[in-house]
Amino acid sequence: MLPLKINLSDNFYKEEYRSGYLVTRDIKELWAIELDLLVKFDEVCRKYQIRYFLAYGTLLGAVRHKGFIPWDDDIDVVIFREDYDKLISIAEVEFNDLYLLQSAYTDKNYMRGHFQLRNTKTCMMLPYEAKIVEFNQGVFLDIFVLDGLVKDECLLKKQLVEMNRIRRLMKHITYRNSTNMFKKMIKKIKAKYVEIIFGSVKELFDRYSKIAEWYSDSEDVEILMFRYKIEECERYKRCWYDDVCYMEFEGMSFPVPKCYDEVLKVGYGEDYMTPKQVGTSHGKLIVSTVKTFSEVLKEMR
């Protein structure tokens, strides 16, 4: 039995070709876990009147396929800063047991610049992180924050430099494991030193978030906490998210920005409706829909 609370028909799990691409039962089971996470997230957001929108490949999948892009492996959503803050305040009340809303506030070893909603009974690990991080690595839903994007490139560069500096410090604290005992000892000593001098991951993340908010009133927005360089930034108009509409995604309905056409053109170009089979941004993942990441790690040793 898959660890999820929604009921999907047997047909959902059947192997099939979509846009000429074979979607296996294993992928369907992963999608089922991710859909369950999205439904849970949607329920909580409705309860607390938190605005969110399908984003990136999930938005493209809704518009073009009425569901997952056949070769995609995750779900992405975006929220604005004020809704992000609201989500933090209710995280531990609404997400527990099967679900973990993961951030530096709820998982002391977590250092990413965005939230992830995890299914704690499953596994979805990046291979290079599998044995060096200590945070929960269940199947996830990515939650990104839209912040103001200043027009002045000098100011933007300064902002990103500061964010990257703190990001590196958070990694020094959390990337402290190694299969080599000597390297592991050195990493742990370095992590402790960084924590004493610069503060805990939670304290660093607070500073990181405040830097992302520097230009909160800008008319352009972007997911700054996921960017490293100016050339990586994409400019979305804040007004494109003023209105919401609902769109089908795997037989269910979820919110998208009413100006989704403009959003998708920025992210994928004018011809976004033409399928282009590309690899996922994660590359090869270590996935189990029936075992926890701890169980999978034990088997890997």
C-alpha positions, 0 to 999 in steps of 0.5 A: 500500500502506498502511504497516501490519503487520496483515492486514485482509480486503478486506471491512474496507475496503468502504464501508458504512453503520453506524448510518445513517452512511456510512463511506467507504473513506478512513475505513476506511483511517484506521481500519486504520492506527489498528488497527495502532497498537493491535495494536502497543501491545497486543503491547508491553503484553503483553510487559512486563505493562503494564495498559491499557484502551480508553477514551472513544469507543473503549470506547463503540465496543467496548461499543455497536458492537463496533468504531469508533463510525461517526463517530469518527476515533481510538483512545483508551486509558488507563493508570495512572501506574505503567504509564506510567512503565514504558512510558517506560522501554521506549519507544525499544527497542520503538517505532521505524521505523514506530512512534513513542511520542511524548512530550517524552522522545522528540520534543523539540518535543512538548508535549502532556500525554499520549503519542501512538503515531504511524505515522511514514509517515502524516499526521494534523494539526490544521489550526491546528497544521499550520504552527506545530509541529515534532513528528511528526504521523503518524496517532496513538493517544492514550494517557492517564494516570489520576492521583489526583483529590483531593476538595478543590476548592481543592487541585484548583484549585491543582493545575490552575493549576500544570499550566496554567502549565507547559503554557503555557510548553511551548507558548511553546517549541514553538509557534514557527513562523509563515507570517509571517517577522516573527512567526516570528522573534519566536516563536523569540526568545520560545521561546529566552527561556522555555527559558533561564529555565524549562528545556527542554520535557523538564524542564518536562514532568517538573515537569508530571508530578510535579504530576499525581501530587500526590494519587496515593493518591486513591480517585477518578481522572481524566486530569488531564494533559488537563484545564484546569478543575475543571468539566472533570474527571470522577470515576472510581473507581479500583476500577472498573479493578481487574479487566479483561475482553476485548471485541471491537473490529473482530474483535479482542479488547482489554482494557476495565475490568470495570466499564465500565458505571459508567465509560461512565455517568460519561462519556456518561450513563445512555443511552450505548447510544443512538447520538448522532451528534456531531462528533469532538473534533478537528474537521476533520483533515488526513489522509493514509494514504500520505504523511508529514506533511512531504510533506503540508506541502510540498504545502500551501506 
